[in-house]
Amino acid sequence: MLKRAGADTVVATDDQDLTQAVLDATGGEGVDVVLDHVGGQTFADCLPSTRVDGHVVDIGRLGQAESTINLDALSYRHLHVRGVSFGFSRPEALGQVIAALFDEVIPAVADGRIHPVIDSVHTLGRADEAADRMRSHQAHGKIIPTVH
């Protein structure tokens, strides 16, 4: 699914070491930006697989909220680490995100370079099915509620 969505390289951490696979795929340089939704050990493994002066953004903690990191991986690479919450507890943060969409994201959606990946659509009357689908961890894309 990720390849069909345009990913150049996909690392399956059940079968591969995340750090080594990323370094192999980038000629040892690491990636420019990490968007980590997992946390825990995955967050720690992202640090040495990020290029010097790269950015690591903690978005979610699906795996675990706590992480033990190697501070050398953070410091020697001069990484920029940022945590975000999509609850947008600060209105200015929401404004910055929305403003940043206009230059690159909105045009990419308009011309088809970015498109949603939709797993399934459910009416609000069948919200229980949508919730079950989400909890199953089998969804591949967004689960969309509709009103009829």
DSSP file with accessible surface (Angstrom, degrees, kcal/mol):
  #  RESIDUE AA STRUCTURE BP1 BP2  ACC     N-H-->O    O-->H-N    N-H-->O    O-->H-N    TCO  KAPPA ALPHA  PHI   PSI    X-CA   Y-CA   Z-CA
    1    1 A M     >        0   0   79      0, 0.0     4,-1.6     0, 0.0     6,-0.1   0.000 360.0 360.0 360.0 -42.0    0.0    0.0    0.0
    2    2 A L  T  4> +     0   0   97      1,-0.2     5,-2.6     2,-0.2     4,-0.4   0.894 360.0  50.7 -66.0 -38.4    2.8    2.4    0.8
    3    3 A K  T >45S+     0   0  128      1,-0.2     3,-1.4     3,-0.2    -1,-0.2   0.920 109.4  50.7 -62.9 -43.4    4.6    1.7   -2.5
    4    4 A R  T 345S+     0   0  204      1,-0.3    -1,-0.2     2,-0.1    -2,-0.2   0.831 106.6  56.0 -63.5 -29.9    1.3    2.4   -4.3
    5    5 A A  T 3<5S-     0   0   56     -4,-1.6    -1,-0.3     1,-0.0    -2,-0.2   0.529 131.3 -92.2 -80.8  -6.4    1.0    5.7   -2.4
    6    6 A G  T < 5S+     0   0   56     -3,-1.4    -3,-0.2    -4,-0.4    -2,-0.1   0.467  70.0 153.1 114.5   3.6    4.4    6.7   -3.7
    7    7 A A      < -     0   0   39     -5,-2.6    -1,-0.3     1,-0.2     3,-0.1  -0.426  33.0-155.4 -66.4 136.5    6.9    5.6   -1.0
    8    8 A D  S    S+     0   0  146      1,-0.3     2,-0.4    -2,-0.1    -1,-0.2   0.870  80.1  17.1 -75.8 -40.6   10.4    5.0   -2.5
    9    9 A T        -     0   0   80     -7,-0.1     2,-0.4     2,-0.0    -1,-0.3  -0.998  65.1-161.3-136.9 138.9   11.4    2.6    0.3
   10   10 A V        -     0   0   56     -2,-0.4     2,-0.6    -3,-0.1    -7,-0.0  -0.984   5.6-160.7-122.0 129.8    9.3    0.7    2.8
   11   11 A V        -     0   0   37     -2,-0.4     2,-0.8     5,-0.0     7,-0.1  -0.955   4.1-158.4-112.0 119.3   10.8   -0.8    6.0
   12   12 A A    >>  -     0   0   43     -2,-0.6     4,-1.9     1,-0.1     3,-1.7  -0.864   5.1-160.7 -95.8 105.6    8.9   -3.5    7.8
   13   13 A T  T 34 S+     0   0   79     -2,-0.8     5,-0.1     1,-0.3    -1,-0.1   0.637  85.7  67.1 -69.4 -12.2   10.3   -3.4   11.3
   14   14 A D  T 34 S+     0   0  153      1,-0.2    -1,-0.3     3,-0.1     3,-0.1   0.812 119.2  22.7 -69.1 -28.9    9.0   -6.9   12.1
   15   15 A D  T <4 S+     0   0  141     -3,-1.7     2,-0.3     1,-0.1    -2,-0.2   0.558 124.6  47.1-111.7 -17.6   11.6   -8.2    9.5
   16   16 A Q  S  < S-     0   0   88     -4,-1.9     2,-0.6     4,-0.0    -1,-0.1  -0.949  79.5-110.8-131.8 151.5   14.2   -5.4    9.3
   17   17 A D     >  -     0   0   95     -2,-0.3     4,-2.7     1,-0.2     5,-0.3  -0.711  31.0-145.8 -77.4 119.8   16.2   -3.3   11.7
   18   18 A L  H  > S+     0   0   25     -2,-0.6     4,-2.4     1,-0.2     5,-0.3   0.936  92.9  46.0 -57.1 -53.0   14.8    0.2   11.2
   19   19 A T  H  > S+     0   0   22      1,-0.2     4,-2.6     2,-0.2     5,-0.2   0.948 116.3  44.0 -58.7 -50.0   18.0    2.2   11.6
   20   20 A Q  H  > S+     0   0   97      1,-0.2     4,-2.8     2,-0.2    -1,-0.2   0.907 112.7  51.8 -64.9 -41.0   20.1   -0.1    9.4
   21   21 A A  H  X S+     0   0   15     -4,-2.7     4,-2.2     2,-0.2    -1,-0.2   0.912 112.2  46.2 -63.2 -41.1   17.4   -0.3    6.7
   22   22 A V  H  X S+     0   0   20     -4,-2.4     4,-1.4    -5,-0.3     8,-0.3   0.932 113.4  48.2 -68.1 -44.2   17.1    3.5    6.5
   23   23 A L  H  <>S+     0   0   29     -4,-2.6     5,-3.6    -5,-0.3     3,-0.4   0.920 112.2  50.1 -63.0 -40.0   20.8    4.1    6.5
   24   24 A D  H ><5S+     0   0  111     -4,-2.8     3,-1.1     1,-0.2    -1,-0.2   0.916 110.8  49.3 -61.5 -42.3   21.2    1.5    3.7
   25   25 A A  H 3<5S+     0   0   52     -4,-2.2    -1,-0.2     1,-0.2    -2,-0.2   0.725 115.7  43.3 -71.7 -20.4   18.5    3.1    1.7
   26   26 A T  T ><5S-     0   0   43     -4,-1.4     3,-1.6    -3,-0.4    -1,-0.2   0.113 115.4-106.1-113.0  18.3   20.0    6.6    2.1
   27   27 A G  T < 5S-     0   0   68     -3,-1.1    -3,-0.2     1,-0.3    -4,-0.1   0.826  78.1 -56.6  62.4  30.4   23.7    5.7    1.5
   28   28 A G  T 3 <S+     0   0   44     -5,-3.6    -1,-0.3    -6,-0.2    -4,-0.1   0.373 121.0 103.1  85.3  -3.6   24.4    6.1    5.2
   29   29 A E  S <  S-     0   0  134     -3,-1.6    23,-0.3    -6,-0.3    -2,-0.1   0.820  72.6-139.2 -80.6 -35.5   23.2    9.7    5.3
   30   30 A G        -     0   0    7     -8,-0.3    20,-0.3    -7,-0.2     2,-0.2  -0.190  30.5 -60.6  90.9 169.9   19.8    9.2    7.0
   31   31 A V  E     -a   50   0A  45     18,-2.3    20,-2.7     1,-0.1     3,-0.1  -0.487  33.5-130.6 -89.8 159.2   16.5   10.8    6.1
   32   32 A D  E    S+     0   0A  96      1,-0.2    23,-2.6    18,-0.2     2,-0.4   0.899  89.5  18.4 -73.0 -43.6   15.7   14.6    6.3
   33   33 A V  E     -a   55   0A  77     21,-0.2     2,-0.5    23,-0.0    -1,-0.2  -0.997  60.7-162.4-137.4 135.4   12.5   14.3    8.3
   34   34 A V  E     -a   56   0A  16     21,-2.5    23,-3.1    -2,-0.4     2,-0.6  -0.971   1.5-166.6-114.2 130.2   11.0   11.6   10.5
   35   35 A L  E     -a   57   0A 107     -2,-0.5     2,-0.6    21,-0.2    23,-0.2  -0.922  17.5-164.3-112.5  99.7    7.3   11.7   11.4
   36   36 A D  E     +a   58   0A   6     21,-2.9    23,-3.0    -2,-0.6    24,-1.7  -0.793  25.1 165.7 -96.4 118.6    7.0    9.1   14.2
   37   37 A H  S    S+     0   0   93     -2,-0.6    25,-2.1    22,-0.2    -1,-0.1   0.401  73.1  57.5-100.9  -4.0    3.6    7.9   15.1
   38   38 A V  S    S-     0   0   55     23,-0.2    25,-2.2    24,-0.2    26,-1.7   0.857  73.7-174.3-101.1 -44.5    4.8    4.9   17.2
   39   39 A G  B >>  +c   64   0B   4     24,-0.2     3,-1.1     1,-0.2     4,-1.1  -0.387  46.3  71.4  78.8-161.5    7.0    6.2   20.0
   40   40 A G  H 3> S-     0   0    4     24,-1.2     4,-1.6     1,-0.3     3,-0.3  -0.165 118.3 -10.1  54.1-137.2    8.9    3.9   22.3
   41   41 A Q  H 3> S+     0   0  117      1,-0.2     4,-2.6     2,-0.2    -1,-0.3   0.842 134.2  62.2 -64.4 -31.6   11.8    2.0   20.8
   42   42 A T  H <> S+     0   0   36     -3,-1.1     4,-1.4     2,-0.2    -1,-0.2   0.928 102.4  50.4 -61.9 -42.2   10.8    3.1   17.3
   43   43 A F  H >X S+     0   0   29     -4,-1.1     4,-1.0    -3,-0.3     3,-0.6   0.951 111.2  48.8 -58.6 -47.2   11.3    6.8   18.3
   44   44 A A  H >< S+     0   0   10     -4,-1.6     3,-0.6     1,-0.2    26,-0.2   0.899 109.9  52.0 -60.6 -39.3   14.8    5.9   19.7
   45   45 A D  H 3< S+     0   0   40     -4,-2.6     4,-0.4     1,-0.2    -1,-0.2   0.735 101.7  62.2 -70.7 -22.8   15.7    4.0   16.5
   46   46 A C  H X< S+     0   0   10     -4,-1.4     3,-0.7    -3,-0.6    -1,-0.2   0.823  90.3  68.6 -71.3 -30.5   14.7    7.0   14.3
   47   47 A L  G X< S+     0   0    1     -4,-1.0     3,-1.6    -3,-0.6    -2,-0.2   0.947 101.9  41.1 -60.2 -53.5   17.3    9.3   15.8
   48   48 A P  G 3  S+     0   0   37      0, 0.0    -1,-0.3     0, 0.0    -2,-0.1   0.628 112.1  58.9 -72.5  -5.5   20.4    7.5   14.3
   49   49 A S  G <  S+     0   0    3     -3,-0.7   -18,-2.3    -4,-0.4     2,-0.4   0.293  88.4  91.5-102.5  12.1   18.6    7.1   11.0
   50   50 A T  E <  S-a   31   0A   0     -3,-1.6   -18,-0.2   -20,-0.3     3,-0.1  -0.878  82.1-112.7-106.5 137.6   18.1   10.8   10.6
   51   51 A R  E >   -     0   0A  77    -20,-2.7     3,-2.3    -2,-0.4   -21,-0.1  -0.139  47.1 -75.2 -64.7 161.9   20.6   12.9    8.7
   52   52 A V  E 3  S+     0   0A  72    -23,-0.3    26,-0.2     1,-0.3    -1,-0.2  -0.334 124.1  12.3 -56.8 134.0   22.8   15.5   10.4
   53   53 A D  E 3  S+     0   0A  81     24,-3.3    -1,-0.3     1,-0.2    25,-0.1   0.634 102.0 143.7  66.3  18.2   20.7   18.6   11.1
   54   54 A G  E <   -     0   0A   0     -3,-2.3    26,-2.6    23,-0.4     2,-0.4  -0.145  47.5-115.0 -79.4 179.9   17.6   16.6   10.3
   55   55 A H  E     -ab  33  80A  80    -23,-2.6   -21,-2.5    24,-0.2     2,-0.5  -0.959  18.9-168.2-124.6 135.3   14.2   16.8   12.0
   56   56 A V  E     -ab  34  81A   0     24,-2.9    26,-2.5    -2,-0.4     2,-0.5  -0.991   9.3-166.8-122.1 122.4   12.3   14.2   14.1
   57   57 A V  E     -ab  35  82A  29    -23,-3.1   -21,-2.9    -2,-0.5     2,-0.8  -0.954  11.5-149.7-115.2 119.8    8.7   14.9   14.8
   58   58 A D  E     +ab  36  83A  32     24,-3.0    26,-2.4    -2,-0.5   -21,-0.2  -0.802  30.1 158.6 -86.9 112.4    6.8   12.9   17.5
   59   59 A I        +     0   0   20    -23,-3.0    27,-0.3    -2,-0.8     2,-0.3   0.765  58.0   7.4-103.8 -38.6    3.2   12.8   16.4
   60   60 A G        -     0   0   14    -24,-1.7    -1,-0.3    25,-0.1     3,-0.1  -0.903  46.4-144.1-144.2 170.4    1.8    9.8   18.2
   61   61 A R        +     0   0  104     -2,-0.3   -23,-0.2     1,-0.1     4,-0.1  -0.372  42.2 144.1-132.4  52.5    2.5    7.2   20.7
   62   62 A L  S    S+     0   0  148    -25,-2.1   -24,-0.2     1,-0.2   -23,-0.1   0.839  81.5  33.2 -63.6 -33.2    0.7    4.2   19.3
   63   63 A G  S    S-     0   0   55    -25,-2.2     2,-0.3     1,-0.3   -24,-0.2   0.913 134.5 -28.8 -87.9 -50.7    3.4    1.8   20.6
   64   64 A Q  B     -c   39   0B 101    -26,-1.7   -24,-1.2    -4,-0.1    -1,-0.3  -0.927  39.2-140.9-169.1 140.5    4.5    3.4   23.8
   65   65 A A  S    S+     0   0   68     -2,-0.3     2,-0.3   -26,-0.2    -1,-0.1   0.810  85.3  73.6 -77.6 -30.0    4.7    6.9   25.3
   66   66 A E        +     0   0  130    -27,-0.1     2,-0.3    -5,-0.1   -25,-0.1  -0.639  59.1 176.1 -89.8 145.2    8.1    6.3   27.0
   67   67 A S        -     0   0   43     -2,-0.3     2,-0.6   -28,-0.1   -26,-0.1  -0.995  23.6-149.7-146.7 139.3   11.3    6.1   25.1
   68   68 A T        -     0   0  126     -2,-0.3     2,-0.3     2,-0.0   -24,-0.1  -0.950  29.0-169.7-107.5 118.5   14.9    5.7   26.2
   69   69 A I        -     0   0   53     -2,-0.6     2,-0.8   -22,-0.0     3,-0.1  -0.743  29.1-116.8-111.0 158.2   17.2    7.4   23.6
   70   70 A N    >>  -     0   0  101     -2,-0.3     4,-1.2   -26,-0.2     3,-0.7  -0.828  22.8-155.2 -88.7 111.7   20.9    7.5   23.0
   71   71 A L  H 3> S+     0   0  108     -2,-0.8     4,-3.2     1,-0.3     5,-0.3   0.783  91.2  62.7 -64.3 -24.3   21.8   11.1   23.5
   72   72 A D  H 3> S+     0   0   81      1,-0.2     4,-2.4     2,-0.2     5,-0.5   0.912 100.1  53.3 -64.6 -39.6   24.8   10.7   21.3
   73   73 A A  H <4 S+     0   0   16     -3,-0.7     4,-0.5     1,-0.2    -1,-0.2   0.875 115.5  41.3 -62.3 -34.9   22.5    9.9   18.4
   74   74 A L  H  <>S+     0   0   44     -4,-1.2     5,-2.0     2,-0.1     4,-0.3   0.953 122.3  37.1 -74.8 -51.7   20.6   13.2   19.1
   75   75 A S  H ><5S+     0   0   65     -4,-3.2     3,-1.2     1,-0.2    -3,-0.2   0.918 114.0  50.2 -74.4 -47.0   23.6   15.4   19.9
   76   76 A Y  T 3<5S+     0   0  164     -4,-2.4    -1,-0.2    -5,-0.3    -3,-0.2   0.782 114.6  46.5 -66.7 -25.0   26.2   14.3   17.3
   77   77 A R  T 3 5S-     0   0   51     -4,-0.5   -24,-3.3    -5,-0.5   -23,-0.4   0.459 104.0-132.8 -92.3  -3.8   23.7   14.6   14.5
   78   78 A H  T < 5 -     0   0  117     -3,-1.2    -3,-0.2    -4,-0.3     2,-0.1   0.919  39.7-172.6  53.8  47.3   22.5   18.0   15.7
   79   79 A L      < -     0   0   18     -5,-2.0     2,-0.6    -6,-0.2   -24,-0.2  -0.395  25.1-137.7 -77.3 150.8   18.9   16.9   15.4
   80   80 A H  E     -b   55   0A  94    -26,-2.6   -24,-2.9    -2,-0.1     2,-0.4  -0.941  23.9-168.6-104.8 118.1   15.8   19.0   15.8
   81   81 A V  E     +b   56   0A  72     -2,-0.6     2,-0.4   -26,-0.2   -24,-0.2  -0.921   7.7 177.2-114.2 133.8   13.2   17.2   17.8
   82   82 A R  E     -b   57   0A 135    -26,-2.5   -24,-3.0    -2,-0.4     2,-0.4  -0.998  16.4-152.3-137.3 137.9    9.6   18.4   18.0
   83   83 A G  E     -b   58   0A  53     -2,-0.4     2,-0.3   -26,-0.2   -24,-0.2  -0.894  18.1-177.9-107.3 138.2    6.5   17.0   19.7
   84   84 A V        -     0   0   47    -26,-2.4     2,-0.4    -2,-0.4    -2,-0.0  -0.950  16.3-155.5-132.3 156.8    3.1   17.8   18.4
   85   85 A S    >   -     0   0   67     -2,-0.3     3,-1.8     1,-0.0     4,-0.2  -1.000  14.9-145.7-130.2 128.7   -0.5   17.0   19.5
   86   86 A F  T 3  S+     0   0  127     -2,-0.4    -1,-0.0   -27,-0.3   -26,-0.0   0.398  93.1  81.0 -79.7   9.4   -3.3   17.0   17.0
   87   87 A G  T 3  S-     0   0   64      0, 0.0    -1,-0.3     0, 0.0    -3,-0.0   0.635  90.3-147.3 -77.2 -13.3   -5.6   18.2   19.7
   88   88 A F    <   -     0   0   57     -3,-1.8     6,-0.1     1,-0.1    -2,-0.1   0.948  23.0-179.2  42.8  65.0   -4.0   21.6   18.9
   89   89 A S        +     0   0  107     -4,-0.2    -1,-0.1     1,-0.1    -3,-0.1   0.706  67.5  61.5 -66.5 -17.3   -4.3   22.8   22.4
   90   90 A R  S >> S-     0   0  130      1,-0.1     4,-1.4     2,-0.0     3,-1.0  -0.941  74.7-150.0-114.0 120.9   -2.8   26.2   21.3
   91   91 A P  H 3> S+     0   0  104      0, 0.0     4,-2.3     0, 0.0     5,-0.2   0.859  97.0  58.7 -56.7 -35.9   -4.7   28.1   18.7
   92   92 A E  H 3> S+     0   0  109      1,-0.2     4,-2.2     2,-0.2     5,-0.2   0.861 101.5  55.9 -65.0 -29.7   -1.6   29.7   17.2
   93   93 A A  H <> S+     0   0   17     -3,-1.0     4,-2.1     2,-0.2    -1,-0.2   0.924 107.3  48.3 -66.8 -42.3   -0.3   26.2   16.4
   94   94 A L  H  X S+     0   0   71     -4,-1.4     4,-2.7     1,-0.2     5,-0.2   0.928 110.6  52.1 -62.1 -42.8   -3.4   25.4   14.4
   95   95 A G  H  X S+     0   0   40     -4,-2.3     4,-2.6     1,-0.2    -2,-0.2   0.904 108.8  49.9 -61.0 -40.3   -3.0   28.6   12.6
   96   96 A Q  H  X S+     0   0  118     -4,-2.2     4,-2.1     2,-0.2    -1,-0.2   0.903 111.2  49.0 -65.9 -40.8    0.6   27.8   11.7
   97   97 A V  H  X S+     0   0   64     -4,-2.1     4,-0.9     2,-0.2    -2,-0.2   0.944 113.6  45.7 -64.2 -46.6   -0.4   24.4   10.4
   98   98 A I  H >X S+     0   0   76     -4,-2.7     3,-0.9     1,-0.2     4,-0.7   0.936 112.5  50.7 -63.5 -44.1   -3.2   25.8    8.3
   99   99 A A  H >X S+     0   0   59     -4,-2.6     3,-0.9     1,-0.3     4,-0.5   0.893 106.2  56.0 -61.3 -37.9   -1.1   28.6    6.9
  100  100 A A  H 3X S+     0   0   69     -4,-2.1     4,-0.7     1,-0.2     5,-0.5   0.731  97.5  65.5 -68.2 -20.6    1.7   26.1    5.9
  101  101 A L  H <X>S+     0   0   60     -4,-0.9     5,-2.6    -3,-0.9     4,-0.6   0.824  88.2  68.1 -69.0 -31.1   -0.8   24.1    3.8
  102  102 A F  H <<5S+     0   0  125     -3,-0.9    -1,-0.2    -4,-0.7    -2,-0.2   0.846  96.8  47.5 -66.8 -36.3   -1.4   26.9    1.3
  103  103 A D  H  <5S-     0   0  138     -4,-0.5    -1,-0.2    -3,-0.3    -2,-0.1   0.889 133.8  -1.6 -74.4 -39.0    2.0   27.0   -0.4
  104  104 A E  H  X5S+     0   0  152     -4,-0.7     4,-1.5    -3,-0.1    -2,-0.1   0.749 125.8  51.0-122.3 -42.0    2.6   23.3   -1.1
  105  105 A V  H  X5S+     0   0   55     -4,-0.6     4,-2.3    -5,-0.5     5,-0.2   0.955 107.5  48.9 -74.4 -49.3   -0.1   21.0    0.2
  106  106 A I  H  ><S+     0   0   82     -5,-2.6     4,-2.7     1,-0.2     5,-0.2   0.937 113.4  47.4 -60.0 -46.6   -3.2   22.5   -1.2
  107  107 A P  H  > S+     0   0   52      0, 0.0     4,-2.3     0, 0.0     6,-0.3   0.897 111.0  52.8 -60.8 -35.7   -1.8   22.8   -4.8
  108  108 A A  H  <>S+     0   0    5     -4,-1.5     6,-1.9     2,-0.2     5,-1.4   0.861 111.0  46.2 -68.7 -33.5   -0.5   19.2   -4.5
  109  109 A V  H ><5S+     0   0   77     -4,-2.3     3,-1.1     4,-0.2    -1,-0.2   0.932 111.7  52.4 -69.7 -44.2   -4.1   18.1   -3.6
  110  110 A A  H 3<5S+     0   0   87     -4,-2.7    -2,-0.2     1,-0.3    -1,-0.2   0.877 113.9  41.3 -61.7 -38.4   -5.6   20.1   -6.4
  111  111 A D  T 3<5S-     0   0   97     -4,-2.3    -1,-0.3    -5,-0.2    -2,-0.2   0.377 116.8-109.0 -95.7   6.5   -3.3   18.7   -9.1
  112  112 A G  T < 5S+     0   0   47     -3,-1.1    -3,-0.2    -4,-0.3    -4,-0.1   0.494  85.4 119.0  88.8   2.5   -3.5   15.1   -7.8
  113  113 A R  S   <S+     0   0  163     -5,-1.4     2,-0.4    -6,-0.3    -4,-0.2   0.812  83.2  38.5 -69.7 -28.4    0.0   14.6   -6.4
  114  114 A I  S    S+     0   0   79     -6,-1.9    -2,-0.3    -9,-0.1    -1,-0.2  -0.988  74.6 164.0-120.5 130.7   -1.6   14.1   -3.0
  115  115 A H        -     0   0  113     -2,-0.4     2,-0.1  -110,-0.1    -6,-0.0  -0.990  38.4 -99.5-143.4 152.0   -4.8   12.1   -2.6
  116  116 A P        -     0   0   98      0, 0.0     2,-0.7     0, 0.0    -2,-0.0  -0.374  21.9-139.3 -71.8 149.2   -6.5   10.4    0.3
  117  117 A V        -     0   0   54     -2,-0.1    25,-3.2  -112,-0.0     2,-0.6  -0.953  24.8-164.8-105.4 110.9   -6.2    6.8    1.0
  118  118 A I  E     -d  142   0C  91     -2,-0.7    25,-0.2    23,-0.3     3,-0.1  -0.882  18.2-177.8-106.1 124.3   -9.7    5.6    2.1
  119  119 A D  E     -     0   0C  37     23,-2.6     2,-0.3    -2,-0.6    24,-0.2   0.923  66.5 -24.8 -80.7 -52.0  -10.2    2.3    3.7
  120  120 A S  E     -d  143   0C  27     22,-1.2    24,-2.8     2,-0.0     2,-0.4  -0.987  50.1-131.3-161.2 161.2  -13.9    2.3    4.1
  121  121 A V  E     -d  144   0C  84     -2,-0.3     2,-0.4    22,-0.2    22,-0.0  -0.976  24.7-178.8-123.4 133.4  -17.0    4.6    4.4
  122  122 A H  E     -d  145   0C  28     22,-3.0    24,-2.2    -2,-0.4     2,-0.1  -0.995  25.5-123.6-134.8 137.8  -19.7    4.1    7.1
  123  123 A T  E >   -d  146   0C  48     -2,-0.4     3,-2.0    22,-0.2     7,-0.2  -0.393  33.4-111.3 -71.2 157.4  -22.9    5.9    7.8
  124  124 A L  G >  S+     0   0  102     22,-1.8     3,-1.6     1,-0.3     4,-0.2   0.834 119.0  64.6 -61.0 -28.5  -23.3    7.4   11.3
  125  125 A G  G 3  S+     0   0   73      1,-0.3    -1,-0.3     2,-0.1     3,-0.2   0.679 106.0  44.2 -66.2 -16.6  -25.9    4.8   11.9
  126  126 A R  G X> S+     0   0  136     -3,-2.0     4,-1.6     1,-0.1     3,-0.7  -0.117  72.3 129.0-117.2  33.5  -23.2    2.2   11.5
  127  127 A A  H <>  +     0   0   53     -3,-1.6     4,-2.8     1,-0.2     5,-0.2   0.821  67.5  63.8 -59.2 -30.1  -20.6    4.0   13.6
  128  128 A D  H 3> S+     0   0  102      1,-0.2     4,-2.5     2,-0.2    -1,-0.2   0.902 102.0  49.2 -63.2 -38.1  -20.1    0.8   15.6
  129  129 A E  H <> S+     0   0   76     -3,-0.7     4,-2.4     2,-0.2    -1,-0.2   0.908 110.9  50.0 -65.2 -41.6  -18.8   -1.0   12.5
  130  130 A A  H  X S+     0   0   17     -4,-1.6     4,-2.3    -7,-0.2    -2,-0.2   0.923 111.4  48.5 -62.6 -43.6  -16.4    1.9   11.8
  131  131 A A  H  X S+     0   0   23     -4,-2.8     4,-2.7     1,-0.2    -2,-0.2   0.911 111.0  50.4 -64.0 -41.5  -15.1    1.8   15.4
  132  132 A D  H  X S+     0   0   95     -4,-2.5     4,-1.4     1,-0.2    -1,-0.2   0.907 109.7  51.5 -61.9 -40.8  -14.6   -1.9   15.1
  133  133 A R  H  <>S+     0   0   83     -4,-2.4     5,-0.8     2,-0.2     6,-0.6   0.921 111.4  47.0 -62.7 -43.1  -12.7   -1.5   11.9
  134  134 A M  H ><5S+     0   0  124     -4,-2.3     3,-1.3     1,-0.2    -2,-0.2   0.935 112.2  49.2 -65.3 -44.2  -10.5    1.1   13.4
  135  135 A R  H 3<5S+     0   0  167     -4,-2.7    -1,-0.2     1,-0.2    -2,-0.2   0.739  98.6  69.6 -67.0 -21.9   -9.8   -1.0   16.5
  136  136 A S  T 3<5S-     0   0   48     -4,-1.4    -1,-0.2    -5,-0.2    -2,-0.2   0.658  94.4-138.6 -72.1 -15.8   -9.0   -4.1   14.4
  137  137 A H  T < 5S+     0   0  165     -3,-1.3    -3,-0.1    -4,-0.4    -2,-0.1   0.714  78.5 106.3  60.7  21.1   -5.7   -2.5   13.2
  138  138 A Q      < +     0   0  113     -5,-0.8     2,-0.1     2,-0.0    -4,-0.1   0.461  43.5 114.8-104.7  -4.6   -6.6   -3.8    9.8
  139  139 A A        -     0   0   32     -6,-0.6     2,-0.5    -5,-0.2     4,-0.1  -0.425  48.9-161.8 -69.4 138.8   -7.7   -0.5    8.2
  140  140 A H        -     0   0  105     -2,-0.1     2,-0.3     2,-0.1    -1,-0.1  -0.760  67.3 -10.6-121.1  81.7   -5.5    0.7    5.3
  141  141 A G  S    S-     0   0   32     -2,-0.5   -23,-0.3   -23,-0.1     2,-0.2  -0.768 106.5 -24.1 122.0-170.1   -6.3    4.3    5.1
  142  142 A K  E     -d  118   0C 146    -25,-3.2   -23,-2.6    -2,-0.3   -22,-1.2  -0.468  47.9-137.9 -80.4 146.7   -8.9    6.6    6.6
  143  143 A I  E     -d  120   0C  39    -24,-0.2   -22,-0.2   -25,-0.2    -2,-0.0  -0.927  25.5-153.2-102.9 120.4  -12.3    5.4    7.8
  144  144 A I  E     -d  121   0C  59    -24,-2.8   -22,-3.0    -2,-0.6     2,-0.3  -0.850   6.4-152.2-106.4 123.5  -14.9    8.0    6.7
  145  145 A P  E     -d  122   0C  85      0, 0.0     2,-0.3     0, 0.0   -22,-0.2  -0.705  18.0-167.0 -87.2 142.7  -18.2    8.7    8.5
  146  146 A T  E     -d  123   0C  35    -24,-2.2   -22,-1.8    -2,-0.3     2,-0.5  -0.934  15.6-141.1-126.9 158.0  -21.1    9.9    6.3
  147  147 A V              0   0  117     -2,-0.3   -24,-0.0   -24,-0.2   -25,-0.0  -0.971 360.0 360.0-117.8 126.3  -24.4   11.4    7.0
  148  148 A H              0   0  189     -2,-0.5    -2,-0.0     0, 0.0   -24,-0.0  -0.917 360.0 360.0-117.0 360.0  -27.4   10.4    4.8
